[in-house]
Amino acid sequence: MLNLQRWQTIAVIAFTALAVLFALPNVLPAVVLDHLPGWYQQSRINLGLDLRGGAHFLLEADLRSVLNERLTNLSDSVRGELRKQQVPFKDITVEQGRAVNVVLRDETQRAKAIEAIRNVDPSLGVSGSGDTIRLAYSEQDLFRRKKEVIDQSIEILRRRVDETGTIEPTIVRQGDDRILLQVPGIKDTTDLKRKINQTAKLTFHLVNEDAAAAGPAGAVPPTTMMVPTREGMQELRRSNPKAWEEIQAANPRMSPEQICRRYQPQCLPVLKRVIVGGEDLDDAKSTFEQQQGGRPIISFTFNAAGGRAFCAATRANIGKRLAIQLDNEIISAPVVQSAICGGSGIITGTFTTQQTQEQALLLRSGALPATLTIIEERTVGADLGADAIRDGTVAALVGTALVILLMLIVYGPVFGGFASLAMMVNMLLVFAGMSVLGASLTLPGIAGLVLTVGMSVDSNVLIYERVREESANGRSPFSALATGYERALTAVIDSNLTALIAGVLLFGFGSGPIRGFATSLTLGLLTHLFTATIFTRMLLSLWVRWRRPTALPI
């Protein structure tokens, strides 16, 4: 049990040396780092918002647009159901942010119309008189929907800003329609704001060929909307920069129809009905097209429901154009040549590689259910400050020194020294792991590291006390060490495994500072199992073979 084979000893030493290599950038001066490869420079632990500050945003969700979109979808569903039930109507209009109004041709058909509307959504509130029926959602339903939109926006923001789960942003709800976002260590907020501002809503619509043939002067039916093309928006940006700036600065953001009506870029009339949406995406990634000179493209994969809907839509509309709309622009509108039933596809356009990577990330993260507007932006200073960080470092070093001193007094210079060395190697491995992951170190993370130090010494205490018992029972030094390790191993693994399960659950269900604590704790437990059961064992095995003691100095 005690002896390690030569290759195992070499592997342990090599693994420890590799940890030193990856932890080193955290202490090297900037002058030295500048001469090292870029990937190695980035292998550093990030300080959290509470230790070094970062970016602070207060965001406002456009809940009114969400409600308007829901009412528009409701009006389309009601229109289709009334036609199906053969109930004649004059008009169906959306009262912005409030209700849907249905005007019947024959007042005597009112009961039949209400019955048909109930088939669409039984929870709708129905009012009005005569030939007019007013449909509205209840206050309770609206409150629930608004809460869902904010909660969903928070989760999508977290996936966009912290895809790996190691940056530890603070994302919390404030009031009914606002979200507070704090990201540590951010200096240039340009990329971050781009991730926040882009809704990344992907939808597929059929082009209304009749309205397209009529030209811009033609009337647009109620079931159709005008959406600018990407080429049209790029041309508008070149020819009329002022208009482009007005569109970008608009608060609330302009709808596609408003942009087409006011600035008249190249637009396409598409049916409002969504064939398939981004919520049915399984995956999206940046890649390159095999033909066309290897230009950057976005490949995507639908889930089972999305694949079936896309297959049915393309089979029924061969020869027609299918518009791919991303946010307020039509990326492309290819003609459907045949049924596409593979459950996957590509989005082509005038993309750069960086744009395809960003768009793929946004699509993977999911579309924001509401447009988020930045209403407050500022840089946050470190809560602790340089003096407090220095004091904390001194306190941690003094605490570690006291633990080492205690181990040396209780277990002697050999066993106490080996336990102390194992504890320091354990911390080195934790710092190396956090550096590789690019994790952020916050105050809760420091608490996890301190807890790791205590647990590291605790396992050595368990092993050493067992070795003492075996030695007191008359076993030889080598036999006492081997038996002590073997019999204490179960207790060491059990205690660390239960703590590891807790750490994984904290990381899975927690967020922000809780994840910071879970990251350092989980890494510390994993590395501690290595140092307590393998590294210390290697040291004692080498010492026994070198000194061949007749009694254990423990």
C-alpha positions in Angstrom: 0.0 0.0 0.0 2.8 2.4 0.9 5.3 1.9 -2.0 4.8 3.6 -5.4 6.2 2.3 -8.6 8.9 4.4 -10.3 6.6 5.6 -13.1 4.0 6.6 -10.5 6.6 8.7 -8.5 7.8 10.4 -11.8 4.1 11.1 -12.7 3.4 12.7 -9.3 6.5 14.9 -9.6 5.7 15.8 -13.2 2.1 16.7 -12.2 3.3 18.9 -9.4 5.8 20.6 -11.7 3.1 21.3 -14.2 0.9 22.9 -11.5 3.8 25.2 -10.6 4.1 26.1 -14.3 0.4 27.1 -14.6 0.3 28.9 -11.2 3.4 30.9 -12.0 1.8 33.7 -14.1 -0.1 34.9 -11.0 3.2 36.0 -9.4 5.3 37.0 -12.4 5.7 40.7 -13.0 4.2 42.3 -16.1 7.6 42.9 -17.7 8.3 39.1 -17.7 4.8 38.2 -18.8 5.0 40.4 -21.9 7.7 38.2 -23.3 5.7 35.0 -22.8 3.1 33.4 -25.2 -0.3 35.0 -25.1 -2.1 31.8 -24.0 0.3 31.5 -21.0 -0.2 35.2 -20.1 -4.0 34.5 -19.9 -3.5 31.6 -17.5 -4.2 33.7 -14.4 -6.8 34.0 -11.7 -9.2 36.8 -12.1 -10.1 38.9 -9.1 -13.8 39.3 -8.4 -15.8 42.5 -8.4 -15.4 42.8 -4.6 -11.6 42.7 -4.9 -10.8 44.7 -8.0 -14.0 46.3 -9.2 -15.5 46.0 -12.7 -18.5 47.1 -14.8 -21.9 48.0 -13.4 -25.0 48.1 -15.6 -28.6 48.8 -14.8 -30.8 47.4 -17.5 -34.5 48.0 -18.3 -36.6 45.3 -20.1 -39.0 46.5 -22.8 -42.0 44.5 -21.3 -44.5 46.6 -23.4 -43.1 45.2 -26.6 -43.3 41.7 -25.3 -47.0 42.2 -24.5 -47.6 43.8 -27.9 -46.0 40.8 -29.6 -48.1 38.4 -27.6 -51.3 40.3 -28.5 -50.3 40.3 -32.2 -49.8 36.5 -32.1 -53.2 36.3 -30.3 -54.9 38.3 -33.1 -53.4 36.0 -35.8 -54.7 32.9 -33.9 -58.1 34.5 -33.4 -58.3 35.4 -37.1 -57.5 31.8 -38.1 -60.0 30.3 -35.7 -62.9 32.6 -36.7 -62.3 31.7 -40.3 -62.2 28.0 -39.4 -65.5 28.3 -37.6 -66.9 30.4 -40.5 -67.6 33.4 -38.4 -67.5 36.6 -40.6 -65.7 39.6 -39.1 -64.9 43.1 -40.4 -61.6 43.7 -38.6 -59.3 42.5 -35.9 -57.0 45.2 -34.4 -54.4 45.3 -31.6 -54.9 48.0 -29.0 -51.2 48.5 -28.2 -50.2 47.0 -24.9 -53.8 46.5 -23.8 -56.2 44.2 -25.8 -57.3 42.8 -29.1 -60.6 44.2 -30.6 -62.7 42.0 -32.9 -65.5 43.7 -35.0 -68.1 41.2 -36.3 -70.1 41.6 -39.5 -73.1 40.0 -38.0 -73.9 40.8 -34.3 -76.0 37.6 -34.1 -72.8 35.6 -34.5 -71.4 37.0 -31.2 -72.0 33.8 -29.1 -70.4 31.6 -31.8 -67.4 34.0 -32.1 -66.8 33.9 -28.3 -67.0 30.1 -28.3 -64.4 30.1 -31.1 -62.2 32.5 -29.2 -62.3 30.3 -26.1 -60.8 27.5 -28.2 -57.8 29.8 -28.7 -57.2 30.7 -25.1 -59.8 29.9 -22.4 -58.1 32.3 -19.9 -58.9 35.4 -22.0 -61.1 38.1 -20.5 -64.0 38.9 -22.9 -65.9 42.2 -22.8 -67.5 44.7 -25.2 -71.0 44.8 -26.6 -72.9 44.6 -29.9 -70.6 43.7 -32.8 -67.4 44.5 -30.9 -65.6 41.9 -28.8 -62.6 43.0 -26.6 -60.1 40.4 -25.6 -57.6 41.0 -22.8 -55.3 39.0 -20.4 -56.0 39.2 -16.7 -53.7 41.3 -14.4 -52.6 38.1 -12.7 -51.6 36.5 -16.1 -49.8 39.7 -17.1 -47.8 39.8 -13.8 -46.8 36.2 -14.2 -45.7 36.8 -17.8 -43.6 39.8 -16.8 -41.9 37.9 -14.0 -41.1 35.0 -16.5 -39.6 37.5 -18.9 -37.3 39.0 -16.3 -36.3 35.6 -14.9 -35.6 34.3 -18.3 -33.6 37.4 -19.2 -31.4 37.0 -16.1 -30.6 33.4 -17.0 -29.8 34.1 -20.6 -27.6 37.1 -19.6 -25.7 34.8 -17.2 -25.1 32.3 -20.0 -23.9 35.0 -22.4 -21.6 36.8 -19.9 -20.4 33.7 -18.1 -20.6 30.8 -20.5 -18.0 28.8 -18.6 -19.4 29.6 -15.1 -16.1 31.0 -13.7 -16.4 34.8 -14.1 -19.0 35.1 -11.3 -21.1 38.1 -12.4 -23.7 39.5 -10.2 -27.1 39.5 -12.0 -30.2 40.3 -9.9 -33.7 41.7 -10.4 -34.5 45.2 -9.3 -38.1 46.3 -9.3 -40.6 45.1 -11.9 -38.7 45.6 -15.1 -35.0 46.2 -14.2 -31.9 44.0 -13.9 -28.7 44.8 -12.1 -25.5 43.4 -13.9 -22.0 43.6 -12.4 -19.1 41.9 -14.1 -15.7 41.8 -12.4 -12.4 42.9 -14.0 -14.0 44.5 -17.1 -12.1 47.5 -18.5 -13.4 47.7 -22.1 -17.2 47.2 -22.0 -17.7 47.3 -25.8 -18.0 43.5 -26.3 -20.1 43.2 -23.1 -22.6 45.9 -24.3 -22.9 44.1 -27.7 -23.8 40.9 -25.9 -26.4 42.7 -23.8 -28.0 44.8 -26.5 -28.5 42.1 -29.1 -31.7 40.2 -28.5 -30.5 37.3 -30.7 -34.0 36.3 -31.7 -33.9 33.9 -34.6 -37.1 33.3 -36.6 -38.0 31.8 -40.0 -40.8 33.4 -42.0 -42.3 32.9 -45.5 -41.9 35.9 -47.8 -45.2 37.4 -49.0 -44.5 37.2 -52.7 -47.6 39.1 -53.7 -46.7 42.1 -51.5 -43.1 41.9 -52.7 -44.3 42.0 -56.3 -46.4 45.1 -55.5 -43.3 47.0 -54.5 -42.8 49.5 -51.6 -45.8 51.5 -52.6 -48.2 48.5 -52.3 -50.5 48.0 -49.3 -49.2 45.5 -46.7 -51.9 43.0 -45.5 -52.5 42.7 -41.7 -50.8 39.3 -41.7 -47.6 40.7 -43.2 -44.8 42.9 -41.8 -41.9 44.8 -43.4 -38.5 43.8 -42.2 -35.2 45.5 -43.4 -32.6 43.2 -45.0 -29.0 43.2 -43.7 -27.7 44.5 -47.0 -30.2 47.3 -46.8 -29.1 48.3 -43.2 -25.5 48.2 -44.2 -26.2 50.5 -47.2 -28.1 52.8 -44.9 -25.2 52.9 -42.6 -22.9 54.0 -45.4 -25.2 56.5 -47.1 -26.9 58.0 -44.0 -24.7 57.6 -40.9 -27.0 60.0 -38.9 -30.0 57.7 -39.5 -28.0 54.7 -38.4 -27.0 56.4 -35.2 -30.7 57.4 -34.5 -31.7 53.8 -34.9 -29.0 52.5 -32.6 -29.7 55.2 -29.9 -33.5 54.9 -30.0 -35.0 54.1 -26.6 -37.2 52.1 -26.8 -35.8 50.4 -29.8 -37.5 50.8 -33.1 -39.5 47.9 -34.6 -38.6 46.7 -38.1 -41.7 48.2 -39.5 -40.8 51.6 -38.0 -37.3 51.5 -39.5 -38.7 50.6 -43.0 -41.4 53.3 -42.8 -39.1 56.1 -41.6 -35.7 55.4 -43.3 -36.8 53.2 -46.2 -33.8 50.9 -46.5 -34.2 47.7 -48.6 -37.0 45.7 -46.9 -38.9 42.5 -47.5 -42.5 41.8 -46.7 -42.7 38.6 -44.7 -45.7 36.8 -43.0 -45.9 37.5 -39.3 -46.5 33.8 -38.6 -43.3 32.2 -37.4 -42.5 28.9 -39.1 -39.9 27.9 -36.5 -38.1 30.0 -33.9 -34.8 30.1 -32.0 -36.4 28.4 -29.0 -36.2 25.2 -31.0 -32.5 25.4 -31.6 -30.4 22.7 -30.0 -27.0 24.1 -31.0 -25.2 26.8 -33.0 -21.6 27.1 -33.8 -19.2 29.1 -36.0 -17.7 27.3 -38.9 -16.6 27.8 -42.5 -18.3 27.0 -45.8 -16.5 24.3 -47.8 -17.3 26.2 -51.1 -17.4 29.9 -51.7 -13.8 30.4 -50.6 -14.3 29.1 -47.1 -16.3 32.1 -45.9 -17.5 32.2 -42.2 -21.0 30.9 -41.6 -23.2 29.8 -38.7 -24.3 26.2 -38.6 -27.3 25.3 -36.4 -29.2 22.2 -35.3 -32.9 22.0 -34.4 -34.4 19.8 -31.6 -36.9 17.1 -32.6 -39.9 19.5 -32.6 -38.1 22.2 -34.5 -36.8 19.7 -37.1 -40.3 18.4 -37.7 -41.8 21.9 -38.1 -39.0 23.0 -40.4 -39.3 19.8 -42.5 -43.1 20.3 -42.9 -42.8 24.0 -43.7 -40.1 23.5 -46.4 -42.0 20.5 -47.9 -45.2 22.6 -48.2 -43.5 25.7 -49.7 -41.0 24.4 -52.4 -40.3 27.2 -54.8 -41.0 30.0 -52.3 -38.6 32.2 -50.4 -38.0 31.5 -46.7 -36.6 34.5 -44.8 -34.2 34.0 -41.9 -34.7 36.9 -39.5 -32.2 37.6 -36.7 -33.4 40.4 -34.5 -34.6 43.3 -36.7 -32.8 42.2 -39.9 -33.3 39.5 -42.6 -30.0 37.8 -42.9 -31.0 35.9 -46.1 -34.1 34.8 -47.9 -33.2 31.7 -50.0 -35.7 29.9 -52.3 -36.7 26.5 -50.9 -35.5 24.0 -53.4 -36.6 20.8 -51.6 -37.8 19.6 -48.3 -35.1 20.1 -45.6 -35.6 17.3 -43.1 -32.2 16.7 -41.6 -32.8 18.9 -38.6 -29.9 21.2 -39.3 -28.9 24.1 -41.6 -26.5 27.0 -42.1 -26.9 30.8 -42.0 -24.7 32.6 -44.6 -24.1 36.3 -45.1 -21.5 39.0 -45.0 -20.0 37.8 -41.7 -16.6 38.1 -40.2 -15.2 35.2 -38.2 -15.6 37.2 -35.0 -19.2 38.0 -35.8 -20.1 34.3 -36.5 -18.5 33.3 -33.2 -20.4 36.0 -31.3 -23.7 35.2 -33.0 -23.3 31.5 -32.4 -22.7 32.2 -28.7 -25.8 34.3 -28.5 -27.9 31.7 -30.3 -26.6 29.0 -28.0 -27.4 31.1 -25.0 -31.0 31.7 -26.3 -32.9 34.8 -27.4 -33.7 37.5 -24.9 -37.5 37.5 -24.5 -37.3 41.3 -24.2 -35.0 44.1 -25.5 -32.7 45.3 -22.7 -31.8 49.0 -22.6 -28.8 50.2 -20.6 -30.1 53.1 -18.4 -27.1 53.3 -16.1 -23.5 52.4 -16.7 -20.5 53.0 -14.4 -17.2 51.5 -13.2 -17.3 49.9 -9.8 -14.2 50.3 -7.5 -13.0 47.5 -5.3 -14.9 47.3 -2.1 -11.9 46.1 -0.1 -9.2 48.3 -1.6 -5.4 47.6 -1.9 -4.9 48.0 1.9 -7.5 45.5 2.8 -6.3 43.0 0.2 -2.8 43.3 1.7 -4.1 42.9 5.2 -6.0 39.8 4.1 -2.9 38.3 2.5 -0.9 38.9 5.7 -3.7 37.3 7.8 -3.8 34.2 5.5 0.0 33.8 5.7 0.0 34.1 9.4 -2.8 31.6 9.8 -1.0 29.1 7.5 2.2 29.6 9.4 0.4 28.8 12.7 -1.1 25.7 11.2 2.4 24.6 10.1 3.8 25.3 13.5 1.1 23.3 15.2 1.7 20.3 12.9 5.4 20.5 13.6 4.8 20.5 17.4 2.3 17.7 17.4 3.8 15.3 14.8 7.4 16.3 14.7 9.6 17.8 12.0 9.3 14.8 9.6 5.6 14.0 9.7 4.6 17.6 10.4 6.9 18.8 7.7 5.5 16.4 5.2 1.9 17.4 6.1 2.8 21.1 5.8 4.5 20.5 2.4 1.4 18.6 1.2 -0.8 21.5 2.3 1.2 24.0 0.3 1.2 21.7 -2.7 -2.5 21.4 -2.4 -2.9 25.2 -2.5 -0.5 25.3 -5.4 -2.7 22.8 -7.3 -5.9 24.9 -6.5 -4.3 28.1 -7.8 -3.1 26.2 -11.0 -6.6 24.8 -11.5 -8.3 28.2 -11.1 -5.7 29.8 -13.5 -6.4 27.2 -16.2 -10.2 27.7 -15.8 -9.8 31.5 -15.7 -11.9 31.5 -12.5 -12.6 34.7 -10.5 -11.4 34.9 -6.9 -13.9 36.7 -4.6 -14.3 36.9 -0.8 -16.4 33.8 -0.8 -13.8 32.1 -2.9 -11.1 33.0 -0.3 -13.3 31.5 2.3 -13.4 28.3 0.3 -9.6 28.3 0.1 -9.3 28.7 3.9 -11.7 25.8 4.4 -9.6 23.8 2.0 -6.4 24.4 4.1 -8.2 23.1 7.2 -9.5 20.0 5.4 -6.1 19.3 4.0 -4.5 19.2 7.5 -7.5 17.3 8.8 -7.0 14.3 6.5 -3.3 14.1 7.5 -4.3 14.1 11.1 -6.7 11.2 10.5 -3.9 9.2 8.7 -1.2 10.1 11.3 -3.4 9.1 14.3 -4.1 5.8 12.6 -0.4 5.3 12.0 0.3 6.0 15.7 -2.2 3.4 16.8 -0.7 0.8 14.5 2.9 1.7 15.7 1.7 1.5 19.4 0.3 -2.0 18.7 3.9 -3.2 17.9 4.0 -3.0 14.1 7.2 -2.2 12.3 7.6 1.3 10.9 6.9 0.3 7.4 4.0 -2.0 8.4 2.5 0.8 10.6 2.6 3.3 7.8 1.2 0.9 5.2 -1.6 -0.3 7.5 -2.3 3.2 8.8 -2.8 4.6 5.3 -4.9 1.6 4.2 -7.3 1.8 7.2 -7.6 5.6 7.3 -8.1 5.9 3.5 -11.8 5.0 3.7 -12.5 7.7 6.3 -10.5 10.3 4.2 -12.4 9.5 1.0 -15.8 9.4 2.6 -15.4 12.8 4.3 -14.1 14.4 1.2 -16.6 12.8 -1.1 -19.6 14.1 0.9 -18.1 17.6 0.9 -17.4 17.3 -2.8 -21.1 16.5 -3.5 -22.1 19.6 -1.6 -19.6 21.7 -3.6 -21.0 20.3 -6.9 -24.6 21.1 -5.9 -23.6 24.6 -4.8 -22.0 25.2 -8.2 -24.9 23.7 -10.1 -27.7 25.5 -8.3 -25.9 28.6 -7.0 -24.8 31.8 -8.8 -22.4 34.6 -8.5 -20.5 34.6 -5.1 -22.0 31.1 -4.2 -20.4 29.7 -7.3 -17.1 31.4 -6.4 -17.1 29.6 -3.0 -18.1 26.3 -4.7 -15.3 26.6 -7.4 -12.5 27.0 -4.9 -14.0 24.4 -2.5 -14.5 21.8 -5.2 -11.0 22.3 -6.7 -9.5 22.2 -3.2 -11.2 18.9 -2.4 -10.2 17.2 -5.6 -6.5 18.3 -5.2 -6.6 17.4 -1.6 -7.5 13.8 -2.4 -4.3 13.8 -4.5 -2.0 15.3 -1.9 -3.4 13.4 1.1 -3.5 9.9 -0.5 -0.7 10.0 -3.1 1.7 12.9 -2.6 2.2 12.5 1.2 2.4 8.7 0.7 5.2 9.2 -1.9 7.2 11.4 0.5 6.9 8.9 3.3 7.7 6.0 1.0 10.9 7.8 -0.2 11.8 8.7 3.4 11.4 5.1 4.7 13.5 3.7 1.9 16.2 6.3 2.5 16.4 6.3 6.3 15.1 2.8 7.1 14.0 3.9 10.7 13.6 1.4 13.5 10.9 3.6 15.1 8.6 6.3 13.7 9.2 9.9 15.0 5.5 10.6 15.3 
